[in-house]
Amino acid sequence: MTVEIHTLSNGFRVVTEHMPGLESAAVGIWVCAGARAERAEQNGIAHFLEHMAFKGTATRSALQIAEAIEDVGGYINAYTSREVTAYYARVLRNDVPLAVDVVADILLNPVFDPKEIEIERGVILQEIGQAHDTPDDVIFDWLQEEAYPDQPLGRTILGPADRVQAFGREDLSRFVTEHYGPDQMILSAAGAVDHAALVKQAEALFGHLAPRAATPDSPAQFRGGEARHVKTLEQAHFALAFESPGYRDDAIYTAQIYSVALGGGMSSRLFQEIRETRGLCYTIFAQAGAYADTGMTTIYAGTSGEDLPELMGITIDELKRAADDMSEAEVARARAQMKAGMLMGLESPSSRAERLARMVQIWGRVPDLSETVARIDAVTVQGVRDFAASLAVQAPSAMALYGPVEQALDMGQINARRAA
């Protein structure tokens, strides 16, 4: 497999990885602007724009966009995260040029028809309503807001309903003008792809665009706090977050291994102690998420309102215990899980294309997989214990609670237990 990168004169980047033996390819354009790029009055516009991508261009109707890809047996989709917006397709080898042309069309020639805007506005409002009706979704939005209050990184990706109600054609066009410059786009493809052909096509489609100065993201500040939403539900939902390294920090590998050992699977500490030994919950896990300049190690559990205080206390105890007795066997198991998860995932061209784009966005290059594996292997038991100690006692924290949570510990009690 060969990774190749080319940058057009206007800053537009093309990255590909040929995967021998495949007859299909994943191809898309990753725009280095997501919800974090929004101003307060724009919250939700990046996601709205992603929805509008498939609603018609100057040359294709919404139906023609879908038919162009599905007539050849492929599929097309998009997503918005806090730091990127992606538009991508999966097609057979001979249809890669068609897929690139369609994705380019929806980015370069959107019409933002007012009728279609109103239709999609209704769809997004339904999506917001659905998220609010899904406790183990909305609790993470509340947790994000508490961790990064009054900051772009703390706002929801979907945006508040009142903002979405007000967006119009000019708002969408303005966000495109501000954030969809050629030097903010990465064409990424993996599978049965020809790098030279894709570079030539990219030059024809995007080479005429003038570079635009990107607006840097506001630095994130993890401040922490507590959001408690009492509601009559079957389960009490508990999410706890601690400030952790960003993805450009070498310590991210330590944070990820720690989170796997703590709550990344059935053999993890939280799962074994809280679910298997005590039977206090059905779902509990930990994960380490990262952004450009900050990160969050998050713990989530769903339990009964009566059992919640005990579960919360044991969780803090396990955080502290990991600093003292995290074993070599646990770290080795977490390393193996991380490596296997990464390598198994990358057997898919879609996952490969995603990784290529993200690596170019983060590093301006694509590190060899052996380099990433070496960084995972370099994490030591003492390093994990030291990270566990800093997380358990010192790291700023945030918490979100939802459901029958009247008896839950508050942040003062949580922090007192951390310090004890």
CORPEKA-V503763 format. One record per pair of residues at least 6 apart in sequence whose ideal C-beta (glycine too) atoms are under 8 Angstrom apart, sorted by the first residue. I is the first residue (numbers start at 1). J is the second residue. If there is no record, write none. Layout:
# CORPEKA-V503763
I	J
I	J
This chain:
# CORPEKA-V503763
1	17
1	18
1	19
1	20
2	17
2	18
3	15
3	16
3	17
3	356
3	366
4	15
4	16
4	17
4	195
5	13
5	14
5	15
5	360
5	365
5	366
6	13
6	14
6	15
6	195
6	199
7	13
7	14
8	14
8	182
8	202
8	203
8	206
8	207
9	207
10	182
10	183
10	206
10	207
10	209
10	210
10	211
11	181
11	182
11	183
11	211
12	182
12	183
12	185
12	187
12	202
12	206
12	207
12	209
13	185
13	186
13	187
13	360
14	186
14	187
14	188
14	195
14	198
14	199
14	202
15	186
15	187
15	188
15	189
15	356
15	357
15	360
15	366
16	188
16	189
16	190
16	193
16	195
16	198
16	356
17	189
17	190
17	191
17	193
17	352
17	353
17	356
17	366
18	191
18	192
18	193
18	194
18	195
19	190
19	191
19	192
19	349
19	352
22	93
22	191
22	192
22	349
23	92
23	93
23	192
24	90
24	91
24	92
24	93
24	191
24	192
24	349
25	90
25	91
25	92
25	93
25	96
25	99
25	189
25	190
25	191
25	192
25	193
25	349
26	88
26	89
26	90
26	189
26	190
26	191
26	348
26	349
26	350
26	352
26	353
26	354
27	88
27	89
27	90
27	91
27	96
27	99
27	100
27	103
27	187
27	188
27	189
27	190
27	193
27	198
27	353
28	86
28	87
28	88
28	89
28	103
28	187
28	188
28	189
28	353
28	357
29	86
29	87
29	88
29	103
29	104
29	107
29	185
29	186
29	187
29	188
30	84
30	85
30	86
30	185
30	186
30	188
30	357
30	358
30	361
31	84
31	85
31	86
31	87
31	107
31	179
31	180
31	184
31	185
32	83
32	84
32	184
32	185
32	186
32	214
32	361
33	46
33	83
33	84
33	85
33	179
33	180
33	184
34	46
34	80
34	81
34	82
34	83
34	84
34	85
34	157
35	43
35	44
35	46
35	47
35	80
35	81
35	82
35	152
35	155
35	156
35	157
35	159
36	82
36	83
36	152
36	153
36	217
36	291
37	46
37	152
37	178
37	179
37	215
37	217
38	44
38	45
38	46
38	152
38	155
38	175
39	152
40	152
40	155
41	163
42	163
42	171
42	175
43	155
43	156
43	159
43	160
43	163
44	124
44	156
44	157
44	158
44	159
44	160
44	163
44	164
44	167
45	159
45	163
45	167
45	171
45	172
45	175
46	80
46	85
46	157
46	175
46	179
47	80
47	124
47	157
47	158
47	159
48	120
48	121
48	124
48	159
48	164
48	167
48	172
49	85
49	172
49	175
49	176
50	78
50	79
50	80
50	85
50	87
51	120
51	123
51	124
52	110
52	112
52	116
52	117
52	120
52	172
53	78
53	87
53	106
53	107
53	110
54	62
54	65
54	66
54	76
54	78
54	106
55	62
55	110
55	112
55	113
55	116
55	117
55	119
55	120
56	62
56	65
56	110
56	111
56	113
56	116
57	65
57	105
57	106
57	108
57	109
57	110
57	111
58	109
58	111
59	105
59	109
60	68
60	102
60	105
62	116
65	76
65	102
65	105
65	106
66	76
68	98
68	102
69	75
69	76
69	89
69	91
69	98
69	99
69	102
72	91
72	92
72	95
72	98
73	91
73	92
74	89
74	90
74	91
74	92
74	95
74	99
75	89
75	90
76	87
76	88
76	89
76	99
76	102
76	103
77	88
77	89
78	85
78	86
78	87
78	88
79	85
79	86
80	157
81	157
82	153
82	157
82	291
83	217
83	291
83	292
83	361
84	357
84	358
84	361
86	354
86	357
87	103
87	106
87	107
88	103
88	350
88	353
89	99
89	102
89	103
90	349
90	350
91	98
91	99
92	192
93	191
93	192
96	189
96	192
96	193
96	194
96	197
96	198
97	197
97	201
100	187
100	189
100	198
100	201
100	202
100	205
101	201
101	205
104	205
104	206
107	180
107	185
108	205
108	206
110	172
110	176
112	169
112	172
112	173
114	168
114	169
117	167
117	168
117	169
117	172
121	164
121	165
121	167
124	158
124	164
125	161
125	164
125	165
127	158
128	158
128	159
128	160
128	161
128	164
131	137
131	138
131	141
131	158
132	138
135	233
135	235
135	237
135	302
135	402
135	403
136	237
136	283
136	300
136	302
138	402
139	237
139	239
139	300
139	400
139	401
139	402
140	239
140	298
140	300
140	400
141	156
142	227
142	229
142	239
142	400
142	402
143	227
143	239
143	240
143	241
143	298
143	398
143	399
143	400
144	153
144	154
144	155
144	156
145	154
145	155
145	156
145	227
146	154
146	224
146	225
146	226
146	227
146	241
146	398
146	399
146	400
147	154
147	222
147	223
147	224
147	225
147	241
147	243
147	296
147	398
148	154
148	220
148	221
148	222
148	223
148	294
149	223
149	225
151	218
151	220
151	221
152	217
152	218
153	217
153	218
153	220
153	291
153	294
158	164
178	215
179	214
179	215
181	209
181	210
181	211
181	212
181	213
181	214
182	206
182	209
182	210
182	211
182	212
183	211
183	212
183	214
184	212
184	214
185	206
186	357
186	360
186	361
187	198
187	202
187	206
188	353
188	354
188	356
188	357
188	360
189	198
189	353
189	356
190	349
190	350
190	352
190	353
190	356
191	349
191	352
191	353
217	292
217	293
219	293
220	291
220	293
220	294
221	294
222	243
222	294
222	296
222	396
222	398
223	396
223	398
224	243
224	396
224	397
224	398
224	411
225	398
225	399
225	411
226	398
226	399
226	400
226	401
226	410
226	411
227	399
227	400
227	401
228	400
228	401
228	405
228	408
228	410
229	400
229	401
229	402
229	403
229	405
230	403
230	404
230	405
230	406
231	402
231	403
231	404
232	403
232	404
233	402
233	403
233	404
234	403
235	302
235	303
235	304
235	403
236	302
236	303
236	304
236	305
236	307
236	308
236	401
236	402
236	403
236	404
236	405
236	408
237	300
237	301
237	302
237	400
237	401
237	402
237	403
237	405
238	299
238	300
238	301
238	302
238	303
238	308
238	311
238	312
238	399
238	400
238	401
238	405
238	408
239	298
239	299
239	300
239	399
239	400
239	401
240	298
240	299
240	300
240	312
240	315
240	397
240	398
240	399
240	414
241	296
241	297
241	298
241	299
241	397
241	398
241	399
242	296
242	297
242	391
242	395
242	396
242	397
243	294
243	295
243	296
243	395
243	396
243	397
244	252
244	255
244	288
244	289
244	290
244	294
244	295
244	296
244	297
244	391
244	395
245	251
245	252
245	254
245	255
245	290
245	295
246	252
246	290
246	291
246	292
246	293
246	294
246	295
247	290
247	291
247	292
247	295
247	362
248	292
248	293
248	362
248	363
249	290
249	295
250	375
251	387
252	288
252	290
252	295
253	375
253	376
253	378
253	379
254	379
254	383
254	384
254	387
255	288
255	290
255	295
255	297
255	387
256	288
256	338
257	331
257	334
257	335
257	338
257	376
257	379
257	384
258	288
258	297
258	322
258	326
258	334
258	384
258	387
258	388
258	391
259	286
259	287
259	288
259	297
260	268
260	286
260	334
260	337
260	338
261	268
261	269
261	322
261	326
261	330
261	331
261	333
261	334
261	384
262	268
262	269
262	270
262	286
262	299
262	318
262	319
262	322
262	388
263	269
263	270
263	271
263	284
263	285
263	286
263	287
263	299
264	285
264	286
264	287
264	334
264	337
265	271
265	337
266	272
267	333
268	285
268	286
269	318
269	321
269	322
269	330
270	284
270	285
270	286
270	299
270	301
270	315
270	318
271	284
271	285
273	314
273	318
274	280
274	281
274	284
274	301
274	311
274	314
274	315
274	318
275	281
275	282
275	284
278	310
278	314
280	303
280	307
280	310
280	311
280	314
281	301
281	302
281	303
281	307
281	311
282	302
283	300
283	301
283	302
284	299
284	300
284	301
284	302
284	311
285	299
285	300
285	301
286	297
286	298
286	299
286	300
287	297
287	298
288	295
288	296
288	297
288	298
289	295
289	296
289	297
289	298
290	296
292	362
297	391
297	395
299	315
301	311
301	315
303	311
304	404
305	403
305	404
305	405
305	406
305	407
306	407
308	404
308	405
308	407
308	408
309	407
309	408
309	409
312	408
312	409
312	414
313	409
313	417
316	392
316	414
316	417
316	418
317	417
319	388
319	391
319	392
319	418
320	392
320	393
320	418
322	384
322	385
322	388
322	392
323	385
323	386
323	388
323	389
323	392
323	393
324	385
326	381
326	384
326	385
326	388
327	381
328	381
331	379
331	380
331	381
331	384
335	376
335	377
335	379
338	376
339	373
339	376
342	369
342	372
343	369
345	351
346	352
346	355
346	369
355	366
356	366
359	365
359	366
359	367
360	366
392	418
393	418
393	419
397	411
397	414
397	415
397	418
399	411
399	414
401	408
409	417
